[in-house]
Amino acid sequence: MIKTLARFIFVCGLFLFSGLAIAQDVQIELGPAEIGLNETFTIKVTLSNEKIKSYDQFPEIPSFQKQGISQSSSMNLINGQMSSSNSIIQYYKPSRKGEFTLPSFELTINGQAYSSSGKKITVGDAASTTSGSGSASDPFADFFGRSAVEDPEYVEMEDDAFFSVSVDKEEIYQGEGFNLSLAFYMSESNQAPFNFHEPGRQLDDILKKIKPTNAWEENFNISNIDPEQVTINGKRWTKFKVYEATFFPFSEGEIVIPRIPWEMIKYKIAKNPTFFGANRQEDFKTFYSNPKTIKVKPLPPHPLKNEVSVGQFQIRENITTIEVETGQGFDYNFGISGVGNINAVSAPKRLPVANLNTYDPNVRQQINRGYGRVSGIKEFNYYITINEAGVVDLGKNFEWVYFDPERAVYDTLRPQAKITVAGESKVNQAISSQRLGGLYDRISTEDNRFLNEKYKYYFTVAINVLLLIAVAMLAVLIIRKR
């Protein structure tokens, strides 16, 4: 038994090392020239010593319907030489009696083209069915002393699935966001079993092709591929979203998303399933999305068209009315909330109005990504003091201009808050507390600058004198030696 195993392992090793040298051999076998109305015609493609990785659609036959594809494989060991073959079979069912012609055709197997001259087929009356049994020789029967077992035959199931690149808008303004998602869909009636094949690697390759270079990306960061029930044109589908993001283009033009491939594991099912055998076989199928083009329009003319945000926004304030004393500080929050590129929202413009003092604001933002859009809020918190009594309308002190793509207009957000200020004027006090940069503020600085220039002048003169003395002494020594 040990010798038999050793012989088997040795032969397998020879096969592995010599397999690359065996040339690809493809045979196309056509079914019989005469069949009954209840029988099937077949086209069988057999590939020797190599796995069938890809193949074209089989040809159509007039008055025949395609019934499905099956696949089988076998292995033989003859005189110490091991060989294998893999076959795919396309079944055709005739729809009526008569004489029909299968025209010449060409099939591409693993990237190489193979041709067949076709055949004439005669379909007669339904034939009576008979059953029989046969046996096949097992190349390993001599080694293990057991009866032969045929490899199972696998059938490719018809699928009802597709891969899609979806965008919510095909025409937008510069700075306006569009949502882009990638998803695989299977209908409720789909019977073909699928599984995902290296989705992370595939997604990395795809994003290199589809991400626009002149746009800001807000990635929805999908970490799990979860099923979602959706209805499209009245038909129910299971959607598996693999990527979603909103892009905000910086400039006008066109964004072109090419046709994208997505590979799935598609299992073939055993034609005659058994309890202990392998009842399915892993295979692959590549789906392709349709290309998309998004047109990006320029914003209408406006002095601030290159600075404004684009979206639907509202103002949120932390106060409506408040009473303070002159010189008393308080916090005012100018919040901008809505749908758009929150990250690009800039601070509101300060209008030149006297008696209101403030500094650069503290900024806080929150961005929400969901339901196919990007929304959120950006808050600018100002610390304000007012030095003159009266009622101050903050709407005359701050404003924020943006472009609304839904209405195609520029709009301005202004505060509604009004501040009531009581007390004595603190204008003079505010002025005296500021450094005016006058003569007395500059005395010490200017004095030090003059002092430094003076020392620099004397030092330069001294160095030059020393150099002249050194040159003169050197000249005297040379003359004396002569």
Secondary structure, 3 states (H helix, E strand, C coil): CHHHHHHHHHHHHHHHHHHHHCCCEEEEEECCCEEECCCCEEEEEEEECCCCCCECCCCCCCCEEEEEEEEEEEEEEECCEEEEEEEEEEEEEECCCEEEEECCEEEEECCEEEEECCEEEEEECCCCCCCCCCCCCCCCHHHHCCCCCCCCCEEECCCCEEEEEEECCCEEECCCCEEEEEEEEEECCCCCCEEECCHHHHHHHHHHHHCCCCEEEEECCCCCCCEEEEEECCEEEEEEEEEEEEEEECCCEEEEECCCEEEEEEEEEECCCCCCCCCEEEEEEEEECCCEEEEEECCCCCCCCCCCEEEEEEEEECCCEEEEECCCCEEEEEEEEEEECHHHCCCCEECCCCCEEECCCEEEEEEEEECCEEEEEEEEEEEEEECCCEEEEHHHCEEEEEEECCCCEEEEECCCCEEEEECCCCHHHHHHCCCCCCHHHHHHHHHHHHHHHHHHHHHHHHHHHHHHHHHHHHHHHHHHHC
